[in-house]
Amino acid sequence: MNTTIVGVDLAKEVFQVCIVEDEKVSSNAKMSPANFEHWLFNTSLLTIVFEICGASNYWKQRALKYGHSAQLISARLVATVRQNPKSAQNDALAIVQAAFLPEVNFVSGKNVEQPQMRSILRLRELSVKHKVASITRSPRSYLSLILE
């Protein structure tokens, strides 16, 4: 049985991509985000595991778009699995090792609409906050709102 799992440690400018085939590390290389997306597009279908961070939902959606199986894994679990000092290479390897654990609970992540709805909710809360602040500053505007 040929099992290939890819662990990706996301960062702002450089991603660490660890490819494990048949429980042996075949590659643990750095890629820019553009190169990583190009690699996702050109690679045959794989299981890709991302450690939860601010950009992980975006990259999970990109991997799913190209047909890969993508999972998110808890940063706390990765930290407990990591055996060597913290570095991008060791984190990427620990992501794969954590994915191999029996009964590991992957995090569900967000679909495309959830962050959009959250942004709308935050905008609404901000507008309500500004409305209340403007009412409490000038009593005349409060009276005009009541009379309308």
N, C-alpha and C positions, 0 to 999 in steps of 0.2 A: 504494500500500500504506500503510494507516494504522497506524503503530506508535506506541503510547503506553507509555512506561516511567515508573514512579514511583520516585524515590529517596527513602528515608526515613532521616534522621539521628535516631536514638533518644536521648532523654535522660530524666531522671527525671520532669520535670513538663511539658516542652514538646517536641513532635516537630516537626522541620522536614521538610515534604513538598514535594518538587520534582517537578512533573509536566511531562514533555517529550513533546510530540506532534509527529510528523514532524520530529524533530531541532530543534525550537524550544521554548524554555521557555514554557509557558502559565501556570504558577503556581509560586511558591516561597514557601509560607506556613507559618506556625506553627499547630500544633494541640495541644490537650491530648490525653492518651491516650484519654479518653472520647469526645471529638469524632472522633479518628482511627478508633476502632472503629465509631462511627456512620457515618463516611464510608466505611469498608470495606464495611459492610452495604448502604449505599445506592448505591454506585458500580457501574457495569457492570464486567465482568471485565477486569482489567488485569494487566500484569506489574509486580510490585512487588519492588524490590531493597533489602535491608537491609544495612547495614554490620555486620560481626560485632561483638557486644558481649554483655554479660550477659543482656540481655532480648531479643536478636534471635531466638532459637529460639522463644520464647513468641509473639512477634508474627508470625513466619513461620507458625506453626501456626494463629493466628487468621485470617490472610489466606487460608490454604488452606481453612479451615473455610467461609469465605464464597465460595469458588470461584475466587479469584484465583490466578494463577501467581506464586509467591513464590520468591525466590532470596536467598542470603546471599553477600556478597562480602568479601574480605579487607580489613581496615583498612589493611594495608601498601600494597595496590594503590591504594586510595582516596587515601592520603597522597601517592603518587607522581603521581597524576593531577591532584590539586588544584593549581590555578595561582595562586590568590590566597591571602591570609592565612587562617589557620584561623578559621572561624566556622561556625555551624550552616547558614547559607544556602550557603556555599561547599562545605561537606561534602556536603550533599544533592545539589548540582549535580555534584560530583565522583563521587558514587556512580553517578549516571546515566551520566556520561561513561565511567566505567570499565566499566559494563555494555555499552556500545556497542563496546568494543574487540574486535577479532577474536581468536578463540581464547582468550577470557577463561575462567579456571577458577573456577567458582562453588564455594563450600564446601557440602558436603552437609547439614550441620546435624544436629540430633538429633530423633528421633521422641519421642512422649510417654513411652514406656516407659524410654528410656535414662536420663533424669535420675532417675526413680524407682528404677531398679536401682542407680544410683550412690549414692543416699542410703541404700539398704539396705546396700550394701557398706560405706559409711562407718560406719554404726551398728554393723555387725558388727565392724569393725576396732577401734572404740572400746570395745566390750564386751570383746573379747579383751585389749586393752591394760589395762583396769581389772581384769580377772580376774588377769592376770599381776602387776599392781602389788599387788593384795591378797595374792596368794600369797607374793610376795617380802618383804612387810612382816611377816608372822607365820608362823613355821615350823610352828606347831601346825595352822594351817588347811591347810598343804601336806600334812601327815601325814593329816589327816582326808580329804582328797581321794584320797590313795593307798589308804586303807583302805576307801573306799566302793566 
